Structures are given as structure tokens and as C-alpha cells.
Amino acid sequence: DETLRSLAAPPSPPGQDPQGWRAPVDCVRANELCAAEPSCSSRYRTLRQCLAGRDRNTMLANKECQAALEVLQESPLYDCRCKRGMKKELQCLQIYWSIHLGLTEGEEFYEASPYEPVTSRLSDIFRLASIFSGMDPATNSKSNHCLDAAKACNLNDNCKRLRSGYISTCSKEISATEHCSRRKCHKALRQFFDRVPSEYTYRLLFCSCKDQACAERRRQTIVPSCSYEDKHKPNCLELRNVCRADHLCRSRLADFHANCQASFQSLTSCPGDNYQACLGSYAGLIGFDMTPNYVDASTTSITISPWCSCKGSGNLEEECEKFLRDFTENPCLRNAIQAFGNGTDVNLTPRTRLVPVTVPPRTEKSPSPDDINYSNTIYDTSIITTCTSIQEHGQKLNKSKEQSLCYSETQLTTDTMPDQKTFVDPKAGGSRHWAGRILPTVPVLLLVLVL
């Protein structure tokens, strides 16, 4: 579609951006550009009137509404995105959804994220957090890393102030029947996670634990009795509908699905192998009705869930279970949390990619001694490195042709050819056996010639 539109579009006037309207901008700026263009601004006003109080099918049946949509698809509003934590974030998101709710059914299981893609990686946070001695579990396996995270936060004035603020707000009893103000608690939590650098917030949320006391401290990070738990668990689809009725919550949920949806085409099960994007999207959900949290203080497994269940789903039970599994059985989210807790990130060097290993074609010349271990070297640097990197990250290979290549080094040298320590080409066996018989006689011939 992009290519066809660019071919059909008239050439850009001199001095204008080659992309014209397609130049990516944030939605607040895109709205300003649209307001400065009479055709765009009038169509935008028409679309807003079309969306008011009408469902999408009714709106699209109106030719004027449909024409407005078609024009706006060529405007800067169509491709606009928002920055997380920007000054006018809510206004930006409202503008985004005013366009995209008209372009989609509004009932999709997954929605595109209105936020700009995350390009930073966990390794950036690890470098920023290098002053924290508890980051590497190997240095002190008995340390309570969640307690270390709280101490580190207290050493930073901004982190300490906002953390104390949300703990106080979420722990303040209102009455005998209402032990806290959930609305105020959520607001304080959002301020904390939006305004405090992730090298502090991530350590509180995703610290690694070896005992239940540590794991329970991690579970209590967001004061779940107020921000998370409630008297009754709502249905997950009802909770999703409530979230989607709010532009900010809807955006954070769409961002979570975009960055944490399990991808079996990647090494880590995360889209783009980007742990940072998934963890940031997870943290972005905290402080809303969709707030996720650890379901227990288990040290052997990590299970995350929003406060909801699929009871009473009726004929939508399958859809509800699928939605809930995106939290409770999400390998991308689980791997990302474990990676941060272990202080590791994805190694994106070419060696660790799951690429087919191809051996160069054999030449007809007799191999030199340096060539004997050539094919063995290929397996060492490609297959073994790939499989080792997967094992280090706790991954399971998908059922593919790469799976058959993942043997241990011992299997590669003994199971394949029990009597050999190197890979030898059977077709070249004759010349190699001949060389093996001739070489021992060379010193004898030389001695005869000397005598």
C-alpha cells in the first residue's frame, strides 16, 4: 500500500520533504500540520463528527465520512505516533485514537501500538546500573536483590520521594470498608514508573530471588492489596473493555501486546529480540485497572497475571483464555524478566543467530594438515555457539532444521565418528590413508641417501 500510494502521489514541490505528508511526527505536531492545511482540517472535523455517537459500520455507510477517512489517510495524522512520558502524552493519544478507531473495527484482539518503537536494550540499563553491586547474582548468591533494589532507590532523591509517595498513598486507610483509595494509588504508581529512570524501577519489579522472603517482597512492590487485588475478580474480557474505554490504558495495553506478544521466529520469543521493549511495556501497565503482578511468591517459576479470571465468559471463553495466557504463559515476558534478574541480555552478534550452517564445497586438491580440522571448526563456531547461547538464555528450539544441528560437542566428535576426533570427508579417505603410509618412510629414505 505504501509503495502504491507513493507511485500514485504527485511529485513533491521543490524544498518539501520527499516523504511529503508521510514524514513521521508525533500526533500533537501532526494535528498542528493538519490544522494549517484547510483540506485536512475540514476533513478532520468531519471525521470527529462522524465518530461521535456512531458505530463504525454506520459511519462508513456515510459517503462524506468515508471521503474524510480517505483524505486523512494521506495526512500526517495517519502515521503519527506518541512518545512515552511526553509532556502532552494524553492529548497525543487522544488524537491518535480519533483517527485509528475510525480506521479499524475497534474490536481487534490485538491493536497496533500508538507509541514510537523502543530502540534501546537492556544492556544500556545494565551499564547505567553498574554502580549497584547486587546486579550480578554470581558476586553474592545469598543477597536479597529486591532489598538491594530498595536500598539503591533510597540513595536517589527522586526515586526515594516518589516511591515513598505511592507507598504512603496506597497504604492509607480511608474507612472501615475502604482501606485505600485505589484511584489515588494508581495515579501515584503511574507517576513513579513514568518519572523514575528504569535502572531503578526495573530493579524493584524484576529483581531475581532465591528465597520466598525475597520473592514476596518483589510481589509486594506495587502494594497489591490496594493497586492490584480487589474483593472479586472481574472477567478478563470485561476488564479489557474497561481498559479500552480509556485512551491511556488502551494505549499501554496495545503497547504491551506489540512488544511482549510471543514470537516463535526469534531467539528469545520476543519481537525483535528486544527484552527492554517488553519490560517497558509491562511497567507501563502498572497503575491501571489492567495492572499485572506476580501471582505468588514462588522462586521456581514466574507467573504474571492481571487481577481477573475467565469465569462467566460464556461463548467467549476461548478468547478470554487466550487473552489471559498472554500474561500467565508468555515466554517472552518470562524470559525478559529472568534476563534482567540475571543481569544478562541478548547477544545479537551474528554468531548467535539461528542460521543454517553450510560447508563450503570440497576441492579436488589433497588437503593440507591445516585443512584437516576445517569442517570441525565450522561446527564449533556456528552450531555449538548457537546452541550454547540458547541454553544460556533457557530457550527451547522450535521444531525446525536447526534443531537437528544442536548436538553437544562430545556428540559431534564421538557419536558421529566414534574413532575420530575430527570430521574427515569419506571421499577423500584414499588420499589421506596413502599419505599416512608414506609419511613414516620419509626419514628412512633420507637416512639411506646420506649413507
C-alpha positions as CSV (number, residue, x, y, z in Angstrom):
1,D,0.0,0.0,0.0
2,E,2.8,2.4,0.9
3,T,4.5,1.7,-2.4
4,L,1.4,2.2,-4.5
5,R,0.5,5.4,-2.7
6,S,4.0,6.8,-3.3
7,L,3.8,5.9,-7.0
8,A,0.3,7.4,-7.4
9,A,1.1,10.6,-5.5
10,P,2.1,13.7,-7.4
11,P,5.7,14.8,-7.2
12,S,6.7,16.8,-4.2
13,P,7.2,20.6,-4.7
14,P,10.8,21.8,-4.5
15,G,12.1,22.0,-1.0
16,Q,9.4,19.8,0.5
17,D,10.3,16.6,2.4
18,P,10.4,13.8,-0.2
19,Q,8.0,11.9,2.0
20,G,5.6,14.8,2.0
21,W,2.7,14.1,4.4
22,R,4.2,10.7,5.2
23,A,7.1,12.2,7.3
24,P,6.7,10.6,10.8
25,V,5.8,13.1,13.5
26,D,4.2,12.9,16.9
27,C,0.4,13.3,16.9
28,V,0.4,16.7,18.5
29,R,2.6,18.1,15.8
30,A,0.7,16.2,13.1
31,N,-2.5,17.9,14.4
32,E,-0.9,21.3,14.1
33,L,0.2,20.5,10.5
34,C,-3.3,19.3,9.6
35,A,-4.9,22.4,11.1
36,A,-2.6,24.6,8.9
37,E,-4.0,22.8,5.8
38,P,-7.6,23.7,5.0
39,S,-8.5,20.5,3.3
40,C,-7.1,18.4,6.1
41,S,-8.6,20.4,8.9
42,S,-12.1,20.3,7.4
43,R,-11.9,16.6,6.8
44,Y,-10.6,16.0,10.4
45,R,-13.6,18.0,11.8
46,T,-15.9,15.9,9.6
47,L,-14.4,12.6,10.9
48,R,-14.7,13.7,14.5
49,Q,-18.4,14.4,13.9
50,C,-18.8,11.1,12.2
51,L,-17.3,9.2,15.1
52,A,-19.4,10.9,17.7
53,G,-22.1,8.5,18.8
54,R,-21.9,6.2,15.8
55,D,-20.5,2.7,15.4
56,R,-18.0,2.1,12.6
57,N,-20.4,0.4,10.2
58,T,-22.9,3.3,10.4
59,M,-20.1,5.8,9.9
60,L,-18.7,4.1,6.8
61,A,-22.2,3.9,5.3
62,N,-22.0,7.7,5.1
63,K,-20.1,8.8,1.9
64,E,-19.0,12.1,3.5
65,C,-17.4,10.2,6.4
66,Q,-15.8,7.7,4.1
67,A,-14.3,10.5,2.0
68,A,-13.0,12.2,5.1
69,L,-11.2,8.9,6.1
70,E,-9.6,8.5,2.7
71,V,-8.2,12.1,2.7
72,L,-6.9,11.7,6.3
73,Q,-5.0,8.5,5.4
74,E,-2.8,10.8,3.3
75,S,-2.3,13.3,6.1
76,P,0.4,13.4,8.8
77,L,-2.2,12.2,11.3
78,Y,-2.3,8.7,9.8
79,D,1.3,7.8,10.5
80,C,1.7,9.9,13.7
81,R,2.9,8.2,16.9
82,C,3.4,9.3,20.6
83,K,6.5,9.3,22.8
84,R,6.2,7.7,26.2
85,G,6.1,10.2,29.0
86,M,5.9,13.2,26.6
87,K,4.5,16.4,28.0
88,K,1.2,16.2,26.1
89,E,1.0,12.4,26.1
90,L,-2.7,12.1,26.8
91,Q,-3.5,14.7,24.1
92,C,-1.3,12.9,21.7
93,L,-3.0,9.6,22.3
94,Q,-6.5,11.1,22.0
95,I,-5.5,12.4,18.6
96,Y,-4.1,9.1,17.6
97,W,-7.2,7.1,18.5
98,S,-9.5,9.7,17.0
99,I,-8.0,8.6,13.6
100,H,-7.4,4.9,14.2
101,L,-10.7,4.0,15.9
102,G,-12.2,5.1,12.6
103,L,-9.8,3.1,10.5
104,T,-10.3,-0.2,12.5
105,E,-13.2,-2.1,13.9
106,G,-12.2,-1.3,17.4
107,E,-12.8,-4.9,18.3
108,E,-9.5,-6.5,17.2
109,F,-7.8,-8.9,19.6
110,Y,-4.5,-7.1,19.2
111,E,-4.2,-3.4,18.3
112,A,-1.1,-1.5,16.9
113,S,0.8,0.4,19.5
114,P,0.4,4.2,19.3
115,Y,4.0,4.6,20.8
116,E,7.2,5.0,18.9
117,P,9.3,1.8,18.8
118,V,11.8,1.1,21.6
119,T,15.4,1.1,20.2
120,S,17.3,0.9,23.5
121,R,18.2,-2.5,25.0
122,L,18.7,-3.9,28.5
123,S,22.4,-3.7,28.1
124,D,22.0,0.1,28.2
125,I,20.3,-0.1,31.6
126,F,23.0,-2.6,32.9
127,R,25.7,0.0,32.1
128,L,23.7,2.7,33.9
129,A,23.2,0.4,36.9
130,S,26.8,-0.7,37.1
131,I,27.2,1.1,40.4
132,F,24.9,-1.4,42.0
133,S,26.9,-4.2,43.5
134,G,23.9,-6.5,43.7
135,M,23.3,-6.6,40.0
136,D,25.4,-9.7,39.3
137,P,24.0,-12.7,41.3
138,A,27.3,-14.5,40.9
139,T,29.0,-12.0,43.2
140,N,26.7,-12.7,46.1
141,S,24.3,-15.5,45.7
142,K,22.9,-15.1,49.2
143,S,22.0,-11.4,48.7
144,N,18.3,-10.3,48.7
145,H,18.4,-8.4,45.4
146,C,14.9,-7.0,45.9
147,L,16.1,-5.5,49.2
148,D,19.2,-4.2,47.4
149,A,17.0,-2.6,44.9
150,A,15.0,-0.7,47.6
151,K,18.3,0.5,49.1
152,A,19.5,1.7,45.7
153,C,16.2,3.6,45.2
154,N,16.7,5.3,48.6
155,L,20.1,6.6,47.5
156,N,18.4,8.5,44.7
157,D,16.3,11.5,45.9
158,N,13.7,11.4,43.0
159,C,13.3,7.6,43.4
160,K,13.0,7.8,47.2
161,R,10.5,10.6,47.1
162,L,8.1,9.1,44.5
163,R,8.4,5.6,46.0
164,S,7.6,6.9,49.5
165,G,4.7,8.8,47.9
166,Y,3.0,5.8,46.3
167,I,3.6,3.5,49.3
168,S,2.0,6.1,51.6
169,T,-0.9,6.7,49.3
170,C,-1.6,3.0,48.6
171,S,-1.4,2.2,52.3
172,K,-3.6,5.0,53.7
173,E,-6.9,3.6,55.0
174,I,-10.0,5.6,54.0
175,S,-12.7,4.0,56.1
176,A,-13.6,0.7,57.8
177,T,-14.9,-0.6,54.5
178,E,-12.4,1.1,52.1
179,H,-8.8,0.5,53.2
180,C,-7.3,2.7,50.5
181,S,-8.1,5.0,47.5
182,R,-7.4,2.8,44.5
183,R,-7.7,5.7,42.1
184,K,-5.1,7.8,44.0
185,C,-2.9,4.7,44.4
186,H,-2.9,4.1,40.7
187,K,-2.1,7.7,39.9
188,A,0.9,7.7,42.4
189,L,2.2,4.4,40.9
190,R,2.0,5.8,37.3
191,Q,4.0,8.9,38.4
192,F,6.6,6.7,39.9
193,F,7.1,4.4,36.9
194,D,6.8,7.3,34.4
195,R,9.2,9.7,36.2
196,V,11.9,7.5,37.8
197,P,14.6,6.0,35.5
198,S,14.2,2.4,34.6
199,E,17.5,1.3,36.1
200,Y,15.8,1.9,39.5
201,T,12.2,0.8,38.7
202,Y,13.2,-2.3,36.8
203,R,15.3,-3.5,39.7
204,L,12.3,-3.2,42.1
205,L,10.0,-5.0,39.7
206,F,12.3,-7.7,38.2
207,C,14.9,-8.5,40.9
208,S,16.0,-12.1,40.9
209,C,15.1,-14.2,44.0
210,K,16.5,-17.3,45.6
211,D,14.1,-17.5,48.6
212,Q,10.4,-16.8,49.4
213,A,11.1,-13.7,51.5
214,C,12.7,-12.0,48.5
215,A,10.0,-13.2,46.1
216,E,7.3,-11.9,48.4
217,R,9.0,-8.5,48.7
218,R,9.0,-8.4,44.9
219,R,5.3,-9.3,44.8
220,Q,4.6,-6.5,47.3
221,T,6.5,-3.9,45.3
222,I,3.3,-2.2,44.0
223,V,1.3,-2.6,47.3
224,P,-1.0,-5.2,45.7
225,S,-3.6,-5.0,48.4
226,C,-4.6,-1.6,47.0
227,S,-3.4,-1.4,43.5
228,Y,-3.9,-4.9,42.3
229,E,-6.3,-7.1,44.4
230,D,-10.0,-6.5,44.8
231,K,-12.9,-8.2,46.6
232,H,-14.0,-10.0,43.4
233,K,-12.1,-10.9,40.3
234,P,-13.7,-9.5,37.2
235,N,-13.9,-11.3,33.9
236,C,-10.7,-10.6,31.9
237,L,-12.7,-9.5,28.8
238,E,-14.7,-7.1,30.9
239,L,-11.5,-5.8,32.3
240,R,-10.1,-5.3,28.8
241,N,-13.2,-3.4,27.7
242,V,-12.9,-1.1,30.7
243,C,-9.3,-0.5,29.8
244,R,-10.0,0.2,26.2
245,A,-12.6,2.8,27.2
246,D,-9.7,4.9,28.5
247,H,-7.2,6.2,25.9
248,L,-4.2,5.9,28.1
249,C,-4.9,2.4,29.4
250,R,-5.8,1.3,25.8
251,S,-2.5,2.6,24.6
252,R,-0.5,0.8,27.3
253,L,-2.3,-2.5,26.6
254,A,-1.7,-2.2,22.9
255,D,1.9,-1.4,23.5
256,F,2.2,-4.5,25.8
257,H,0.8,-6.8,23.1
258,A,3.0,-5.2,20.5
259,N,6.3,-5.7,22.4
260,C,5.6,-8.8,24.5
261,Q,3.5,-11.0,22.2
262,A,5.3,-14.3,22.0
263,S,7.2,-14.6,18.7
264,F,8.5,-18.0,17.8
265,Q,10.5,-16.6,14.9
266,S,13.0,-15.0,17.3
267,L,15.8,-16.4,19.6
268,T,14.1,-15.0,22.7
269,S,10.4,-15.4,21.9
270,C,10.3,-11.6,22.0
271,P,9.5,-9.4,18.9
272,G,12.8,-8.2,17.6
273,D,14.6,-9.9,20.5
274,N,14.1,-6.7,22.5
275,Y,13.7,-7.5,26.2
276,Q,13.8,-3.8,27.0
277,A,10.7,-3.0,24.9
278,C,8.7,-5.8,26.6
279,L,9.7,-4.9,30.2
280,G,9.0,-1.2,29.5
281,S,5.5,-2.1,28.2
282,Y,4.9,-4.2,31.2
283,A,5.9,-1.4,33.6
284,G,3.6,0.9,31.6
285,L,0.6,-1.1,32.5
286,I,1.1,-0.6,36.2
287,G,-1.3,2.0,37.7
288,F,-4.3,1.0,35.6
289,D,-7.2,-1.5,36.1
290,M,-5.1,-3.8,33.9
291,T,-2.2,-3.7,36.4
292,P,-0.2,-7.0,36.2
293,N,1.6,-8.6,39.1
294,Y,3.3,-11.8,40.3
295,V,0.5,-14.2,41.4
296,D,2.6,-15.8,44.2
297,A,6.0,-15.8,45.9
298,S,7.3,-18.8,44.0
299,T,11.1,-18.9,43.5
300,T,11.0,-21.8,40.9
301,S,8.7,-20.2,38.4
302,I,7.5,-16.7,37.4
303,T,3.7,-16.3,36.7
304,I,2.3,-12.9,35.9
305,S,-1.4,-12.0,35.7
306,P,-3.8,-9.1,35.8
307,W,-6.4,-9.4,38.6
308,C,-9.1,-11.2,36.6
309,S,-10.4,-14.7,35.6
310,C,-12.3,-16.2,32.7
311,K,-15.3,-17.4,34.8
312,G,-18.6,-16.4,33.2
313,S,-17.1,-15.9,29.7
314,G,-19.9,-17.9,28.0
315,N,-19.1,-18.5,24.4
316,L,-16.2,-16.1,24.6
317,E,-14.2,-18.4,27.0
318,E,-11.6,-19.3,24.4
319,E,-10.9,-15.7,23.6
320,C,-10.7,-14.9,27.3
321,E,-8.3,-17.7,27.9
322,K,-6.1,-16.6,25.0
323,F,-6.0,-13.0,26.4
324,L,-5.1,-14.3,29.9
325,R,-2.4,-16.6,28.6
326,D,-0.6,-13.6,27.1
327,F,0.3,-12.8,30.7
328,T,0.3,-16.1,32.5
329,E,2.0,-18.3,29.9
330,N,4.1,-15.7,28.0
331,P,7.6,-17.0,27.2
332,C,8.8,-13.5,26.0
333,L,7.7,-11.8,29.2
334,R,9.1,-14.6,31.4
335,N,12.5,-14.7,29.6
336,A,12.7,-10.9,29.7
337,I,12.2,-10.8,33.5
338,Q,14.7,-13.6,34.0
339,A,17.2,-11.9,31.8
340,F,17.1,-8.7,33.8
341,G,17.2,-10.6,37.1
342,N,20.3,-12.5,35.9
343,G,21.9,-9.3,34.6
344,T,22.1,-10.7,31.0
345,D,20.8,-9.5,27.7
346,V,20.5,-11.0,24.2
347,N,23.8,-11.3,22.4
348,L,22.9,-10.0,19.0
349,T,26.2,-10.8,17.3
350,P,25.8,-12.8,14.0
351,R,27.2,-15.9,15.6
352,T,24.2,-16.4,17.9
353,R,21.6,-16.2,15.1
354,L,19.8,-19.4,14.1
355,V,21.3,-19.6,10.6
356,P,21.7,-22.8,8.6
357,V,25.3,-24.0,8.6
358,T,26.7,-24.6,5.1
359,V,30.0,-26.3,4.5
360,P,32.0,-25.0,1.5
361,P,32.2,-27.4,-1.5
362,R,35.2,-29.8,-1.3
363,T,38.0,-29.0,-3.8
364,E,39.8,-31.8,-5.7
365,K,43.3,-31.0,-4.3
366,S,44.6,-33.1,-1.4
367,P,44.0,-31.4,1.9
368,S,47.0,-29.9,3.8
369,P,47.4,-30.6,7.5
370,D,45.8,-27.2,8.3
371,D,42.7,-28.3,6.3
372,I,42.0,-31.5,8.3
373,N,40.0,-29.7,11.1
374,Y,38.3,-27.1,8.8
375,S,34.9,-28.7,8.9
376,N,35.1,-29.3,12.6
377,T,35.9,-25.6,13.1
378,I,32.7,-24.6,11.3
379,Y,30.6,-26.7,13.7
380,D,32.4,-25.3,16.7
381,T,31.9,-21.7,15.8
382,S,28.4,-21.9,14.4
383,I,26.3,-24.8,15.7
384,I,27.8,-25.1,19.2
385,T,27.9,-21.3,19.7
386,T,24.2,-21.1,18.6
387,C,23.1,-23.9,20.9
388,T,25.1,-22.7,23.8
389,S,23.6,-19.2,23.5
390,I,20.1,-20.7,23.6
391,Q,20.9,-22.9,26.6
392,E,22.3,-19.8,28.4
393,H,19.0,-18.0,27.9
394,G,16.9,-21.0,28.8
395,Q,15.4,-21.3,25.4
396,K,13.9,-24.3,23.6
397,L,14.5,-24.6,19.9
398,N,11.5,-24.7,17.7
399,K,10.9,-27.8,15.6
400,S,13.0,-26.8,12.6
401,K,16.0,-27.9,10.7
402,E,18.2,-26.0,13.1
403,Q,17.1,-28.4,15.9
404,S,18.8,-31.3,14.3
405,L,22.1,-29.4,14.4
406,C,22.1,-28.8,18.1
407,Y,24.3,-31.6,19.5
408,S,26.8,-31.3,22.2
409,E,30.5,-31.1,21.3
410,T,31.0,-34.6,22.5
411,Q,28.2,-35.9,20.3
412,L,29.6,-34.2,17.3
413,T,33.0,-35.8,17.7
414,T,32.1,-39.3,19.1
415,D,28.6,-40.2,18.1
416,T,29.0,-39.2,14.5
417,M,32.5,-40.8,14.1
418,P,33.4,-42.8,17.2
419,D,37.0,-43.5,16.2
420,Q,37.8,-39.9,15.1
421,K,38.3,-36.6,16.8
422,T,37.9,-34.6,13.7
423,F,35.4,-34.7,10.8
424,V,37.0,-36.4,7.8
425,D,35.5,-36.4,4.3
426,P,35.0,-40.1,3.4
427,K,35.5,-39.3,-0.3
428,A,39.0,-38.0,0.5
429,G,39.8,-41.1,2.6
430,G,42.0,-42.8,0.0
431,S,44.5,-40.0,-0.4
432,R,44.7,-39.5,3.4
433,H,45.4,-43.2,4.1
434,W,48.0,-43.1,1.3
435,A,49.6,-40.1,3.0
436,G,49.5,-41.9,6.3
437,R,51.5,-44.8,4.9
438,I,54.1,-42.7,3.0
439,L,55.0,-40.1,5.6
440,P,56.6,-42.6,8.2
441,T,59.0,-43.9,5.5
442,V,60.4,-40.4,4.6
443,P,63.0,-40.3,7.4
444,V,64.3,-43.8,6.4
445,L,64.8,-42.8,2.8
446,L,66.7,-39.7,3.8
447,L,69.0,-41.7,6.0
448,V,69.8,-44.1,3.2
449,L,70.6,-41.3,0.8
450,V,73.0,-39.7,3.4
451,L,74.8,-43.0,4.0
